Amino acid sequence: MIFNIEHSDAGSQARAGAIVTSRGIAKTPLFMPVATRGTVRALSFRELDEIGFEMILSNTYHLYIRPGMEVMGEAGGLNNFMNFHRPLLTDSGGFQVFSLSDLCRVFPEGVEFRSHLDGSRHFFTPEKVLDIQKVIGSDIMMVLDQCASYPVTEEEAAGAVEKTVDWAEKSMGHWKGCFDREKQALFGIVQGGVFRNLRRECAGRLMDLDFPGYAIGGLSVGEPGEAYRDITSFLSEILPVEKPRYMMGVGSPLEILHAVTYGVDMFDCVMPTRIARNGTLFTSRGRINIKGSIYEKDFNPLDDQCLCYVCRNFSRAYLRHLFRVGEISALSYFTYHNLYFMKSFFNEIREGIISGNFSDICKKWESVYLSGNGKN
């Protein structure tokens, strides 16, 4: 993997660049749709190609549980299995393990957990997590880390940092000894909760290991918006400028704009697709809930500024009808639209950085998504 910074914004730390992998180039800032189990729910890969996404994310934990590594290995990796041949990032599965805290126990060597499907016992070590991602064939792999929940005490957050760094050291040694580092890059994950001192310590120790890229983990897990913005801006002064920065699990427009302003390059989140399946849609005028009775006889496009297939062909009234009667097509249309919005949003951000109009782009979207219609 190679990361190139092509343009930098004069008034902020925002930058436009490119991540070069053996499977292709992904331009940054970028958003990765989440294909947790090897597919984006309610959408086909033909539609993802049509929208133009250059990298997607899949989940190590869920693929390990099902279909399992025997199937994945015989298929020749996930890209072959799902017939999608653009760059792929896989998270470590650590967040999923810890989110199922009643099913797992943490040890110095790793994490013991029970499958959420059948209760079978498994053990993830830093090395095993990378071996799984090797079989999956990820272009970018994530280390096993411990994500502290919110709220959390400083002592608990410090313990999570210790495990995160220890596991990162083991991951780095295993990666250097057993992987083709040109084809499979490895990112470290900065933890530390909302505590600046712990974030600084974690980032510094990970930087000593010299990862190809760095992720910011443990944010957007319930902390106040002020804490999210504080830690994001704080880490921008610490993380190396020449390496890609990945904000994990953040998908709302204002949070994305803030992170891009402070030099974050990569994002993923289930939110755009999850809220779509509940009838909530991003538009150029803010978020709307298509279930509302106000749209029953509204024969205007969903968003008259959007050029996606859905907005060019269907009215709000029709889309509301599909959702209300439980048609599967509603979920597909809404997911398509929200991901088209995200791709267009990121295209506009990138073009603003290149053209020198990034501050105007920020002001435009802040005026929309700081309003009542733009709930973030």
Sequence and secondary structure as in RCSB ss.txt:
>XXXX:A:sequence
MIFNIEHSDAGSQARAGAIVTSRGIAKTPLFMPVATRGTVRALSFRELDEIGFEMILSNTYHLYIRPGMEVMGEA
GGLNNFMNFHRPLLTDSGGFQVFSLSDLCRVFPEGVEFRSHLDGSRHFFTPEKVLDIQKVIGSDIMMVLDQCASY
PVTEEEAAGAVEKTVDWAEKSMGHWKGCFDREKQALFGIVQGGVFRNLRRECAGRLMDLDFPGYAIGGLSVGEPG
EAYRDITSFLSEILPVEKPRYMMGVGSPLEILHAVTYGVDMFDCVMPTRIARNGTLFTSRGRINIKGSIYEKDFN
PLDDQCLCYVCRNFSRAYLRHLFRVGEISALSYFTYHNLYFMKSFFNEIREGIISGNFSDICKKWESVYLSGNGK
N
>XXXX:A:secstr
 EEEEEEE TTSS EEEEEEETTEEEEESEEE B TTSS TT  HHHHHHHT   EEEEHHHHHHTT HHHHHHH
TSHHHHHT  S EEEE SHHHHHHTGGGEEEETTEEEEE TTT  EEEE HHHHHHHHHHHT SEEE       S
S  HHHHHHHHHHHHHHHHHHHHHHHHHS TTTSEEEEEE  TT HHHHHHHHHHHHHHT SEEEE S SSS  H
HHHHHHHHHHHTTS TTS EEETT   HHHHHHHHHTT  EEE SHHHHHHHTTEEEETTEEEETTSGGGTT  S
BS TT  SHHHHH BHHHHHHHHHTT HHHHHHHHHHHHHHHHHHHHHHHHHHHHT HHHHHHHHHHHHTSGGG 
 
